[in-house]
Amino acid sequence: MPPISETGRMTGFSDGVFAIVITLLVIELQVPDHAPGELLHALIEQAPAYLAFLLSFGYVGVLWLNHRTLLRLVCGTTVGLNWINL
């Protein structure tokens, strides 16, 4: 039987990957060029980008919550499980 180790390192690695993914989502958001008094209109023009960010953030957040819940059920990890998690 392969050696079993704790899931703490795997959980930490996965949390880091999810954090990077969420950070990369923000890169597409831009500060709009606008004339004085036109900021609201410029933001409304970029509404699809902000909506896409919110939906993507929510989707990744649900994946992260499900992953954390699943890992709470795992008593230990093996090399095979680490590869599947990767």
PDB file of N, CA, C and O in Angstrom:
ATOM      1  N   MET A   1       0.850  -1.181   0.000  1.00  0.00           N
ATOM      2  CA  MET A   1       0.000   0.000   0.000  1.00  0.00           C
ATOM      3  C   MET A   1       0.894   1.242   0.000  1.00  0.00           C
ATOM      4  O   MET A   1       1.869   1.299   0.749  1.00  0.00           O
ATOM      5  N   PRO A   2       0.568   2.248  -0.841  1.00  0.00           N
ATOM      6  CA  PRO A   2       1.391   3.462  -0.895  1.00  0.00           C
ATOM      7  C   PRO A   2       1.293   4.253   0.404  1.00  0.00           C
ATOM      8  O   PRO A   2       0.287   4.172   1.110  1.00  0.00           O
ATOM      9  N   PRO A   3       2.341   5.019   0.720  1.00  0.00           N
ATOM     10  CA  PRO A   3       2.312   5.815   1.949  1.00  0.00           C
ATOM     11  C   PRO A   3       1.231   6.894   1.890  1.00  0.00           C
ATOM     12  O   PRO A   3       0.968   7.471   0.835  1.00  0.00           O
ATOM     13  N   ILE A   4       0.620   7.151   3.027  1.00  0.00           N
ATOM     14  CA  ILE A   4      -0.432   8.164   3.127  1.00  0.00           C
ATOM     15  C   ILE A   4       0.112   9.323   3.951  1.00  0.00           C
ATOM     16  O   ILE A   4       0.712   9.119   5.006  1.00  0.00           O
ATOM     17  N   SER A   5      -0.102  10.533   3.461  1.00  0.00           N
ATOM     18  CA  SER A   5       0.328  11.719   4.203  1.00  0.00           C
ATOM     19  C   SER A   5      -0.876  12.631   4.418  1.00  0.00           C
ATOM     20  O   SER A   5      -1.942  12.407   3.844  1.00  0.00           O
ATOM     21  N   GLU A   6      -0.703  13.653   5.244  1.00  0.00           N
ATOM     22  CA  GLU A   6      -1.792  14.581   5.550  1.00  0.00           C
ATOM     23  C   GLU A   6      -2.157  15.403   4.320  1.00  0.00           C
ATOM     24  O   GLU A   6      -1.368  15.525   3.383  1.00  0.00           O
ATOM     25  N   THR A   7      -3.351  15.959   4.336  1.00  0.00           N
ATOM     26  CA  THR A   7      -3.841  16.733   3.188  1.00  0.00           C
ATOM     27  C   THR A   7      -3.513  18.223   3.292  1.00  0.00           C
ATOM     28  O   THR A   7      -3.870  18.989   2.397  1.00  0.00           O
ATOM     29  N   GLY A   8      -2.853  18.642   4.346  1.00  0.00           N
ATOM     30  CA  GLY A   8      -2.593  20.071   4.555  1.00  0.00           C
ATOM     31  C   GLY A   8      -1.820  20.724   3.428  1.00  0.00           C
ATOM     32  O   GLY A   8      -2.176  21.813   2.978  1.00  0.00           O
ATOM     33  N   ARG A   9      -0.768  20.070   2.969  1.00  0.00           N
ATOM     34  CA  ARG A   9       0.032  20.672   1.885  1.00  0.00           C
ATOM     35  C   ARG A   9      -0.761  20.708   0.592  1.00  0.00           C
ATOM     36  O   ARG A   9      -0.679  21.681  -0.157  1.00  0.00           O
ATOM     37  N   MET A  10      -1.528  19.658   0.320  1.00  0.00           N
ATOM     38  CA  MET A  10      -2.337  19.637  -0.895  1.00  0.00           C
ATOM     39  C   MET A  10      -3.406  20.729  -0.838  1.00  0.00           C
ATOM     40  O   MET A  10      -3.668  21.396  -1.839  1.00  0.00           O
ATOM     41  N   THR A  11      -4.013  20.909   0.311  1.00  0.00           N
ATOM     42  CA  THR A  11      -5.016  21.954   0.477  1.00  0.00           C
ATOM     43  C   THR A  11      -4.390  23.333   0.286  1.00  0.00           C
ATOM     44  O   THR A  11      -4.964  24.188  -0.387  1.00  0.00           O
ATOM     45  N   GLY A  12      -3.223  23.548   0.872  1.00  0.00           N
ATOM     46  CA  GLY A  12      -2.532  24.831   0.716  1.00  0.00           C
ATOM     47  C   GLY A  12      -2.165  25.124  -0.721  1.00  0.00           C
ATOM     48  O   GLY A  12      -2.320  26.249  -1.195  1.00  0.00           O
ATOM     49  N   PHE A  13      -1.674  24.100  -1.421  1.00  0.00           N
ATOM     50  CA  PHE A  13      -1.329  24.265  -2.833  1.00  0.00           C
ATOM     51  C   PHE A  13      -2.570  24.634  -3.641  1.00  0.00           C
ATOM     52  O   PHE A  13      -2.542  25.559  -4.453  1.00  0.00           O
ATOM     53  N   SER A  14      -3.654  23.902  -3.411  1.00  0.00           N
ATOM     54  CA  SER A  14      -4.891  24.167  -4.148  1.00  0.00           C
ATOM     55  C   SER A  14      -5.431  25.559  -3.854  1.00  0.00           C
ATOM     56  O   SER A  14      -5.889  26.250  -4.763  1.00  0.00           O
ATOM     57  N   ASP A  15      -5.382  25.976  -2.594  1.00  0.00           N
ATOM     58  CA  ASP A  15      -5.823  27.324  -2.251  1.00  0.00           C
ATOM     59  C   ASP A  15      -5.000  28.374  -2.988  1.00  0.00           C
ATOM     60  O   ASP A  15      -5.537  29.378  -3.455  1.00  0.00           O
ATOM     61  N   GLY A  16      -3.695  28.136  -3.090  1.00  0.00           N
ATOM     62  CA  GLY A  16      -2.830  29.064  -3.822  1.00  0.00           C
ATOM     63  C   GLY A  16      -3.186  29.137  -5.297  1.00  0.00           C
ATOM     64  O   GLY A  16      -3.185  30.217  -5.888  1.00  0.00           O
ATOM     65  N   VAL A  17      -3.488  28.000  -5.887  1.00  0.00           N
ATOM     66  CA  VAL A  17      -3.868  27.977  -7.305  1.00  0.00           C
ATOM     67  C   VAL A  17      -5.174  28.738  -7.508  1.00  0.00           C
ATOM     68  O   VAL A  17      -5.290  29.526  -8.445  1.00  0.00           O
ATOM     69  N   PHE A  18      -6.154  28.511  -6.642  1.00  0.00           N
ATOM     70  CA  PHE A  18      -7.418  29.244  -6.761  1.00  0.00           C
ATOM     71  C   PHE A  18      -7.198  30.745  -6.571  1.00  0.00           C
ATOM     72  O   PHE A  18      -7.827  31.548  -7.261  1.00  0.00           O
ATOM     73  N   ALA A  19      -6.328  31.133  -5.661  1.00  0.00           N
ATOM     74  CA  ALA A  19      -6.044  32.558  -5.446  1.00  0.00           C
ATOM     75  C   ALA A  19      -5.427  33.181  -6.691  1.00  0.00           C
ATOM     76  O   ALA A  19      -5.766  34.308  -7.054  1.00  0.00           O
ATOM     77  N   ILE A  20      -4.537  32.468  -7.337  1.00  0.00           N
ATOM     78  CA  ILE A  20      -3.922  32.986  -8.566  1.00  0.00           C
ATOM     79  C   ILE A  20      -4.960  33.116  -9.668  1.00  0.00           C
ATOM     80  O   ILE A  20      -4.977  34.113 -10.389  1.00  0.00           O
ATOM     81  N   VAL A  21      -5.820  32.126  -9.805  1.00  0.00           N
ATOM     82  CA  VAL A  21      -6.869  32.176 -10.833  1.00  0.00           C
ATOM     83  C   VAL A  21      -7.770  33.387 -10.617  1.00  0.00           C
ATOM     84  O   VAL A  21      -8.077  34.107 -11.567  1.00  0.00           O
ATOM     85  N   ILE A  22      -8.192  33.616  -9.386  1.00  0.00           N
ATOM     86  CA  ILE A  22      -9.054  34.761  -9.105  1.00  0.00           C
ATOM     87  C   ILE A  22      -8.315  36.073  -9.363  1.00  0.00           C
ATOM     88  O   ILE A  22      -8.912  37.034  -9.848  1.00  0.00           O
ATOM     89  N   THR A  23      -7.037  36.118  -9.048  1.00  0.00           N
ATOM     90  CA  THR A  23      -6.247  37.321  -9.315  1.00  0.00           C
ATOM     91  C   THR A  23      -6.137  37.582 -10.814  1.00  0.00           C
ATOM     92  O   THR A  23      -6.222  38.729 -11.252  1.00  0.00           O
ATOM     93  N   LEU A  24      -5.951  36.537 -11.592  1.00  0.00           N
ATOM     94  CA  LEU A  24      -5.845  36.707 -13.042  1.00  0.00           C
ATOM     95  C   LEU A  24      -7.140  37.237 -13.657  1.00  0.00           C
ATOM     96  O   LEU A  24      -7.105  37.897 -14.696  1.00  0.00           O
ATOM     97  N   LEU A  25      -8.270  36.956 -13.032  1.00  0.00           N
ATOM     98  CA  LEU A  25      -9.538  37.481 -13.542  1.00  0.00           C
ATOM     99  C   LEU A  25      -9.570  39.009 -13.518  1.00  0.00           C
ATOM    100  O   LEU A  25     -10.190  39.631 -14.380  1.00  0.00           O
ATOM    101  N   VAL A  26      -8.910  39.605 -12.542  1.00  0.00           N
ATOM    102  CA  VAL A  26      -8.953  41.060 -12.376  1.00  0.00           C
ATOM    103  C   VAL A  26      -8.140  41.779 -13.456  1.00  0.00           C
ATOM    104  O   VAL A  26      -8.388  42.952 -13.737  1.00  0.00           O
ATOM    105  N   ILE A  27      -7.186  41.098 -14.052  1.00  0.00           N
ATOM    106  CA  ILE A  27      -6.290  41.745 -15.015  1.00  0.00           C
ATOM    107  C   ILE A  27      -7.055  42.356 -16.181  1.00  0.00           C
ATOM    108  O   ILE A  27      -6.641  43.383 -16.719  1.00  0.00           O
ATOM    109  N   GLU A  28      -8.158  41.743 -16.576  1.00  0.00           N
ATOM    110  CA  GLU A  28      -8.929  42.250 -17.721  1.00  0.00           C
ATOM    111  C   GLU A  28      -9.713  43.520 -17.412  1.00  0.00           C
ATOM    112  O   GLU A  28     -10.141  44.216 -18.333  1.00  0.00           O
ATOM    113  N   LEU A  29      -9.907  43.831 -16.142  1.00  0.00           N
ATOM    114  CA  LEU A  29     -10.643  45.043 -15.795  1.00  0.00           C
ATOM    115  C   LEU A  29      -9.740  46.259 -15.986  1.00  0.00           C
ATOM    116  O   LEU A  29      -8.593  46.270 -15.539  1.00  0.00           O
ATOM    117  N   GLN A  30     -10.262  47.262 -16.644  1.00  0.00           N
ATOM    118  CA  GLN A  30      -9.499  48.463 -16.954  1.00  0.00           C
ATOM    119  C   GLN A  30     -10.174  49.690 -16.338  1.00  0.00           C
ATOM    120  O   GLN A  30     -11.397  49.732 -16.198  1.00  0.00           O
ATOM    121  N   VAL A  31      -9.376  50.672 -15.979  1.00  0.00           N
ATOM    122  CA  VAL A  31      -9.921  51.964 -15.578  1.00  0.00           C
ATOM    123  C   VAL A  31     -10.297  52.683 -16.863  1.00  0.00           C
ATOM    124  O   VAL A  31      -9.438  52.910 -17.715  1.00  0.00           O
ATOM    125  N   PRO A  32     -11.560  53.043 -17.018  1.00  0.00           N
ATOM    126  CA  PRO A  32     -11.980  53.635 -18.294  1.00  0.00           C
ATOM    127  C   PRO A  32     -11.436  55.046 -18.489  1.00  0.00           C
ATOM    128  O   PRO A  32     -11.309  55.820 -17.541  1.00  0.00           O
ATOM    129  N   ASP A  33     -11.119  55.357 -19.744  1.00  0.00           N
ATOM    130  CA  ASP A  33     -10.792  56.737 -20.097  1.00  0.00           C
ATOM    131  C   ASP A  33     -12.104  57.512 -20.143  1.00  0.00           C
ATOM    132  O   ASP A  33     -13.079  57.064 -20.746  1.00  0.00           O
ATOM    133  N   HIS A  34     -12.119  58.663 -19.508  1.00  0.00           N
ATOM    134  CA  HIS A  34     -13.360  59.422 -19.466  1.00  0.00           C
ATOM    135  C   HIS A  34     -13.062  60.899 -19.309  1.00  0.00           C
ATOM    136  O   HIS A  34     -12.025  61.300 -18.781  1.00  0.00           O
ATOM    137  N   ALA A  35     -13.994  61.684 -19.780  1.00  0.00           N
ATOM    138  CA  ALA A  35     -13.928  63.130 -19.591  1.00  0.00           C
ATOM    139  C   ALA A  35     -14.486  63.440 -18.205  1.00  0.00           C
ATOM    140  O   ALA A  35     -15.207  62.625 -17.630  1.00  0.00           O
ATOM    141  N   PRO A  36     -14.162  64.598 -17.675  1.00  0.00           N
ATOM    142  CA  PRO A  36     -14.724  64.974 -16.369  1.00  0.00           C
ATOM    143  C   PRO A  36     -16.254  64.893 -16.385  1.00  0.00           C
ATOM    144  O   PRO A  36     -16.902  65.424 -17.287  1.00  0.00           O
ATOM    145  N   GLY A  37     -16.812  64.231 -15.393  1.00  0.00           N
ATOM    146  CA  GLY A  37     -18.259  64.082 -15.294  1.00  0.00           C
ATOM    147  C   GLY A  37     -18.815  62.918 -16.099  1.00  0.00           C
ATOM    148  O   GLY A  37     -20.025  62.692 -16.089  1.00  0.00           O
ATOM    149  N   GLU A  38     -17.961  62.173 -16.797  1.00  0.00           N
ATOM    150  CA  GLU A  38     -18.410  61.070 -17.658  1.00  0.00           C
ATOM    151  C   GLU A  38     -18.046  59.694 -17.113  1.00  0.00           C
ATOM    152  O   GLU A  38     -18.164  58.697 -17.824  1.00  0.00           O
ATOM    153  N   LEU A  39     -17.602  59.629 -15.855  1.00  0.00           N
ATOM    154  CA  LEU A  39     -17.152  58.354 -15.299  1.00  0.00           C
ATOM    155  C   LEU A  39     -18.271  57.315 -15.280  1.00  0.00           C
ATOM    156  O   LEU A  39     -18.050  56.165 -15.658  1.00  0.00           O
ATOM    157  N   LEU A  40     -19.457  57.702 -14.848  1.00  0.00           N
ATOM    158  CA  LEU A  40     -20.558  56.745 -14.781  1.00  0.00           C
ATOM    159  C   LEU A  40     -20.868  56.171 -16.156  1.00  0.00           C
ATOM    160  O   LEU A  40     -21.065  54.963 -16.291  1.00  0.00           O
ATOM    161  N   HIS A  41     -20.913  57.007 -17.161  1.00  0.00           N
ATOM    162  CA  HIS A  41     -21.182  56.539 -18.526  1.00  0.00           C
ATOM    163  C   HIS A  41     -20.068  55.591 -18.995  1.00  0.00           C
ATOM    164  O   HIS A  41     -20.351  54.572 -19.626  1.00  0.00           O
ATOM    165  N   ALA A  42     -18.824  55.916 -18.693  1.00  0.00           N
ATOM    166  CA  ALA A  42     -17.706  55.062 -19.089  1.00  0.00           C
ATOM    167  C   ALA A  42     -17.771  53.708 -18.389  1.00  0.00           C
ATOM    168  O   ALA A  42     -17.461  52.678 -18.988  1.00  0.00           O
ATOM    169  N   LEU A  43     -18.172  53.712 -17.127  1.00  0.00           N
ATOM    170  CA  LEU A  43     -18.311  52.444 -16.388  1.00  0.00           C
ATOM    171  C   LEU A  43     -19.466  51.610 -16.938  1.00  0.00           C
ATOM    172  O   LEU A  43     -19.364  50.386 -17.018  1.00  0.00           O
ATOM    173  N   ILE A  44     -20.548  52.257 -17.311  1.00  0.00           N
ATOM    174  CA  ILE A  44     -21.684  51.537 -17.892  1.00  0.00           C
ATOM    175  C   ILE A  44     -21.276  50.881 -19.204  1.00  0.00           C
ATOM    176  O   ILE A  44     -21.718  49.773 -19.508  1.00  0.00           O
ATOM    177  N   GLU A  45     -20.440  51.555 -19.980  1.00  0.00           N
ATOM    178  CA  GLU A  45     -19.961  50.966 -21.242  1.00  0.00           C
ATOM    179  C   GLU A  45     -19.126  49.711 -20.983  1.00  0.00           C
ATOM    180  O   GLU A  45     -19.092  48.807 -21.818  1.00  0.00           O
ATOM    181  N   GLN A  46     -18.458  49.650 -19.842  1.00  0.00           N
ATOM    182  CA  GLN A  46     -17.639  48.482 -19.498  1.00  0.00           C
ATOM    183  C   GLN A  46     -18.400  47.464 -18.658  1.00  0.00           C
ATOM    184  O   GLN A  46     -17.798  46.528 -18.132  1.00  0.00           O
ATOM    185  N   ALA A  47     -19.701  47.632 -18.525  1.00  0.00           N
ATOM    186  CA  ALA A  47     -20.509  46.730 -17.702  1.00  0.00           C
ATOM    187  C   ALA A  47     -20.354  45.261 -18.104  1.00  0.00           C
ATOM    188  O   ALA A  47     -20.297  44.409 -17.217  1.00  0.00           O
ATOM    189  N   PRO A  48     -20.284  44.919 -19.403  1.00  0.00           N
ATOM    190  CA  PRO A  48     -20.109  43.496 -19.738  1.00  0.00           C
ATOM    191  C   PRO A  48     -18.833  42.892 -19.149  1.00  0.00           C
ATOM    192  O   PRO A  48     -18.835  41.734 -18.733  1.00  0.00           O
ATOM    193  N   ALA A  49     -17.748  43.661 -19.110  1.00  0.00           N
ATOM    194  CA  ALA A  49     -16.499  43.156 -18.542  1.00  0.00           C
ATOM    195  C   ALA A  49     -16.644  42.940 -17.038  1.00  0.00           C
ATOM    196  O   ALA A  49     -16.142  41.949 -16.506  1.00  0.00           O
ATOM    197  N   TYR A  50     -17.323  43.854 -16.349  1.00  0.00           N
ATOM    198  CA  TYR A  50     -17.525  43.706 -14.914  1.00  0.00           C
ATOM    199  C   TYR A  50     -18.475  42.545 -14.607  1.00  0.00           C
ATOM    200  O   TYR A  50     -18.276  41.817 -13.635  1.00  0.00           O
ATOM    201  N   LEU A  51     -19.502  42.376 -15.436  1.00  0.00           N
ATOM    202  CA  LEU A  51     -20.423  41.258 -15.251  1.00  0.00           C
ATOM    203  C   LEU A  51     -19.700  39.926 -15.470  1.00  0.00           C
ATOM    204  O   LEU A  51     -19.896  38.976 -14.712  1.00  0.00           O
ATOM    205  N   ALA A  52     -18.868  39.863 -16.507  1.00  0.00           N
ATOM    206  CA  ALA A  52     -18.091  38.645 -16.758  1.00  0.00           C
ATOM    207  C   ALA A  52     -17.171  38.349 -15.580  1.00  0.00           C
ATOM    208  O   ALA A  52     -17.019  37.191 -15.190  1.00  0.00           O
ATOM    209  N   PHE A  53     -16.557  39.382 -15.012  1.00  0.00           N
ATOM    210  CA  PHE A  53     -15.698  39.184 -13.841  1.00  0.00           C
ATOM    211  C   PHE A  53     -16.492  38.615 -12.674  1.00  0.00           C
ATOM    212  O   PHE A  53     -16.065  37.649 -12.042  1.00  0.00           O
ATOM    213  N   LEU A  54     -17.652  39.214 -12.386  1.00  0.00           N
ATOM    214  CA  LEU A  54     -18.459  38.755 -11.253  1.00  0.00           C
ATOM    215  C   LEU A  54     -18.929  37.311 -11.437  1.00  0.00           C
ATOM    216  O   LEU A  54     -18.895  36.516 -10.497  1.00  0.00           O
ATOM    217  N   LEU A  55     -19.364  36.981 -12.642  1.00  0.00           N
ATOM    218  CA  LEU A  55     -19.803  35.608 -12.903  1.00  0.00           C
ATOM    219  C   LEU A  55     -18.639  34.630 -12.784  1.00  0.00           C
ATOM    220  O   LEU A  55     -18.785  33.559 -12.194  1.00  0.00           O
ATOM    221  N   SER A  56     -17.496  34.989 -13.336  1.00  0.00           N
ATOM    222  CA  SER A  56     -16.323  34.123 -13.268  1.00  0.00           C
ATOM    223  C   SER A  56     -15.843  33.966 -11.824  1.00  0.00           C
ATOM    224  O   SER A  56     -15.489  32.868 -11.394  1.00  0.00           O
ATOM    225  N   PHE A  57     -15.835  35.071 -11.086  1.00  0.00           N
ATOM    226  CA  PHE A  57     -15.433  35.022  -9.678  1.00  0.00           C
ATOM    227  C   PHE A  57     -16.360  34.092  -8.905  1.00  0.00           C
ATOM    228  O   PHE A  57     -15.902  33.272  -8.109  1.00  0.00           O
ATOM    229  N   GLY A  58     -17.661  34.221  -9.138  1.00  0.00           N
ATOM    230  CA  GLY A  58     -18.626  33.361  -8.470  1.00  0.00           C
ATOM    231  C   GLY A  58     -18.425  31.893  -8.826  1.00  0.00           C
ATOM    232  O   GLY A  58     -18.502  31.024  -7.957  1.00  0.00           O
ATOM    233  N   TYR A  59     -18.167  31.616 -10.104  1.00  0.00           N
ATOM    234  CA  TYR A  59     -17.956  30.239 -10.548  1.00  0.00           C
ATOM    235  C   TYR A  59     -16.708  29.633  -9.899  1.00  0.00           C
ATOM    236  O   TYR A  59     -16.750  28.518  -9.380  1.00  0.00           O
ATOM    237  N   VAL A  60     -15.607  30.373  -9.934  1.00  0.00           N
ATOM    238  CA  VAL A  60     -14.370  29.884  -9.317  1.00  0.00           C
ATOM    239  C   VAL A  60     -14.560  29.748  -7.807  1.00  0.00           C
ATOM    240  O   VAL A  60     -14.040  28.812  -7.199  1.00  0.00           O
ATOM    241  N   GLY A  61     -15.298  30.669  -7.202  1.00  0.00           N
ATOM    242  CA  GLY A  61     -15.560  30.582  -5.773  1.00  0.00           C
ATOM    243  C   GLY A  61     -16.333  29.320  -5.401  1.00  0.00           C
ATOM    244  O   GLY A  61     -16.025  28.678  -4.396  1.00  0.00           O
ATOM    245  N   VAL A  62     -17.330  28.964  -6.201  1.00  0.00           N
ATOM    246  CA  VAL A  62     -18.085  27.733  -5.952  1.00  0.00           C
ATOM    247  C   VAL A  62     -17.178  26.514  -6.102  1.00  0.00           C
ATOM    248  O   VAL A  62     -17.251  25.584  -5.299  1.00  0.00           O
ATOM    249  N   LEU A  63     -16.327  26.516  -7.126  1.00  0.00           N
ATOM    250  CA  LEU A  63     -15.383  25.408  -7.296  1.00  0.00           C
ATOM    251  C   LEU A  63     -14.462  25.292  -6.086  1.00  0.00           C
ATOM    252  O   LEU A  63     -14.198  24.191  -5.604  1.00  0.00           O
ATOM    253  N   TRP A  64     -13.975  26.431  -5.596  1.00  0.00           N
ATOM    254  CA  TRP A  64     -13.081  26.421  -4.434  1.00  0.00           C
ATOM    255  C   TRP A  64     -13.798  25.875  -3.191  1.00  0.00           C
ATOM    256  O   TRP A  64     -13.239  25.060  -2.458  1.00  0.00           O
ATOM    257  N   LEU A  65     -15.039  26.328  -2.960  1.00  0.00           N
ATOM    258  CA  LEU A  65     -15.793  25.840  -1.803  1.00  0.00           C
ATOM    259  C   LEU A  65     -16.040  24.337  -1.891  1.00  0.00           C
ATOM    260  O   LEU A  65     -15.910  23.624  -0.896  1.00  0.00           O
ATOM    261  N   ASN A  66     -16.397  23.855  -3.082  1.00  0.00           N
ATOM    262  CA  ASN A  66     -16.609  22.416  -3.258  1.00  0.00           C
ATOM    263  C   ASN A  66     -15.316  21.632  -3.042  1.00  0.00           C
ATOM    264  O   ASN A  66     -15.328  20.558  -2.441  1.00  0.00           O
ATOM    265  N   HIS A  67     -14.212  22.168  -3.531  1.00  0.00           N
ATOM    266  CA  HIS A  67     -12.917  21.503  -3.371  1.00  0.00           C
ATOM    267  C   HIS A  67     -12.549  21.417  -1.892  1.00  0.00           C
ATOM    268  O   HIS A  67     -12.105  20.370  -1.418  1.00  0.00           O
ATOM    269  N   ARG A  68     -12.733  22.519  -1.164  1.00  0.00           N
ATOM    270  CA  ARG A  68     -12.427  22.527   0.268  1.00  0.00           C
ATOM    271  C   ARG A  68     -13.307  21.522   1.018  1.00  0.00           C
ATOM    272  O   ARG A  68     -12.827  20.814   1.903  1.00  0.00           O
ATOM    273  N   THR A  69     -14.584  21.464   0.664  1.00  0.00           N
ATOM    274  CA  THR A  69     -15.498  20.519   1.300  1.00  0.00           C
ATOM    275  C   THR A  69     -15.077  19.084   1.026  1.00  0.00           C
ATOM    276  O   THR A  69     -15.087  18.243   1.926  1.00  0.00           O
ATOM    277  N   LEU A  70     -14.708  18.810  -0.211  1.00  0.00           N
ATOM    278  CA  LEU A  70     -14.262  17.464  -0.575  1.00  0.00           C
ATOM    279  C   LEU A  70     -13.001  17.073   0.192  1.00  0.00           C
ATOM    280  O   LEU A  70     -12.893  15.947   0.677  1.00  0.00           O
ATOM    281  N   LEU A  71     -12.049  17.999   0.304  1.00  0.00           N
ATOM    282  CA  LEU A  71     -10.805  17.674   0.995  1.00  0.00           C
ATOM    283  C   LEU A  71     -11.006  17.457   2.498  1.00  0.00           C
ATOM    284  O   LEU A  71     -10.200  16.777   3.134  1.00  0.00           O
ATOM    285  N   ARG A  72     -12.065  18.023   3.070  1.00  0.00           N
ATOM    286  CA  ARG A  72     -12.352  17.768   4.484  1.00  0.00           C
ATOM    287  C   ARG A  72     -12.746  16.308   4.705  1.00  0.00           C
ATOM    288  O   ARG A  72     -12.574  15.772   5.800  1.00  0.00           O
ATOM    289  N   LEU A  73     -13.276  15.669   3.658  1.00  0.00           N
ATOM    290  CA  LEU A  73     -13.702  14.273   3.764  1.00  0.00           C
ATOM    291  C   LEU A  73     -12.554  13.288   3.580  1.00  0.00           C
ATOM    292  O   LEU A  73     -12.679  12.111   3.918  1.00  0.00           O
ATOM    293  N   VAL A  74     -11.423  13.779   3.036  1.00  0.00           N
ATOM    294  CA  VAL A  74     -10.278  12.911   2.757  1.00  0.00           C
ATOM    295  C   VAL A  74      -9.410  12.828   4.010  1.00  0.00           C
ATOM    296  O   VAL A  74      -9.018  13.847   4.578  1.00  0.00           O
ATOM    297  N   CYS A  75      -9.119  11.612   4.426  1.00  0.00           N
ATOM    298  CA  CYS A  75      -8.308  11.412   5.639  1.00  0.00           C
ATOM    299  C   CYS A  75      -6.815  11.572   5.371  1.00  0.00           C
ATOM    300  O   CYS A  75      -6.072  12.011   6.249  1.00  0.00           O
ATOM    301  N   GLY A  76      -6.376  11.224   4.182  1.00  0.00           N
ATOM    302  CA  GLY A  76      -4.967  11.308   3.842  1.00  0.00           C
ATOM    303  C   GLY A  76      -4.804  11.312   2.336  1.00  0.00           C
ATOM    304  O   GLY A  76      -5.759  11.073   1.597  1.00  0.00           O
ATOM    305  N   THR A  77      -3.610  11.580   1.893  1.00  0.00           N
ATOM    306  CA  THR A  77      -3.356  11.673   0.462  1.00  0.00           C
ATOM    307  C   THR A  77      -2.199  10.770   0.061  1.00  0.00           C
ATOM    308  O   THR A  77      -1.316  10.468   0.864  1.00  0.00           O
ATOM    309  N   THR A  78      -2.221  10.352  -1.181  1.00  0.00           N
ATOM    310  CA  THR A  78      -1.140   9.560  -1.760  1.00  0.00           C
ATOM    311  C   THR A  78      -0.619  10.301  -2.974  1.00  0.00           C
ATOM    312  O   THR A  78      -1.172  11.330  -3.364  1.00  0.00           O
ATOM    313  N   VAL A  79       0.427   9.789  -3.564  1.00  0.00           N
ATOM    314  CA  VAL A  79       0.979  10.405  -4.777  1.00  0.00           C
ATOM    315  C   VAL A  79      -0.082  10.447  -5.873  1.00  0.00           C
ATOM    316  O   VAL A  79      -0.202  11.438  -6.593  1.00  0.00           O
ATOM    317  N   GLY A  80      -0.851   9.365  -5.993  1.00  0.00           N
ATOM    318  CA  GLY A  80      -1.904   9.324  -7.008  1.00  0.00           C
ATOM    319  C   GLY A  80      -2.948  10.405  -6.812  1.00  0.00           C
ATOM    320  O   GLY A  80      -3.354  11.059  -7.772  1.00  0.00           O
ATOM    321  N   LEU A  81      -3.384  10.597  -5.581  1.00  0.00           N
ATOM    322  CA  LEU A  81      -4.364  11.653  -5.311  1.00  0.00           C
ATOM    323  C   LEU A  81      -3.778  13.029  -5.545  1.00  0.00           C
ATOM    324  O   LEU A  81      -4.474  13.928  -6.016  1.00  0.00           O
ATOM    325  N   ASN A  82      -2.505  13.205  -5.221  1.00  0.00           N
ATOM    326  CA  ASN A  82      -1.845  14.477  -5.504  1.00  0.00           C
ATOM    327  C   ASN A  82      -1.830  14.760  -7.001  1.00  0.00           C
ATOM    328  O   ASN A  82      -2.044  15.901  -7.412  1.00  0.00           O
ATOM    329  N   TRP A  83      -1.584  13.754  -7.813  1.00  0.00           N
ATOM    330  CA  TRP A  83      -1.591  13.948  -9.273  1.00  0.00           C
ATOM    331  C   TRP A  83      -2.997  14.270  -9.761  1.00  0.00           C
ATOM    332  O   TRP A  83      -3.168  15.130 -10.626  1.00  0.00           O
ATOM    333  N   ILE A  84      -3.996  13.601  -9.224  1.00  0.00           N
ATOM    334  CA  ILE A  84      -5.381  13.903  -9.618  1.00  0.00           C
ATOM    335  C   ILE A  84      -5.724  15.330  -9.212  1.00  0.00           C
ATOM    336  O   ILE A  84      -6.359  16.051  -9.980  1.00  0.00           O
ATOM    337  N   ASN A  85      -5.323  15.741  -8.039  1.00  0.00           N
ATOM    338  CA  ASN A  85      -5.600  17.085  -7.570  1.00  0.00           C
ATOM    339  C   ASN A  85      -4.878  18.132  -8.431  1.00  0.00           C
ATOM    340  O   ASN A  85      -5.407  19.217  -8.671  1.00  0.00           O
ATOM    341  N   LEU A  86      -3.699  17.804  -8.880  1.00  0.00           N
ATOM    342  CA  LEU A  86      -2.939  18.734  -9.710  1.00  0.00           C
ATOM    343  C   LEU A  86      -3.670  19.003 -11.010  1.00  0.00           C
ATOM    344  O   LEU A  86      -3.185  19.766 -11.845  1.00  0.00           O
TER     345      LEU A  86
END
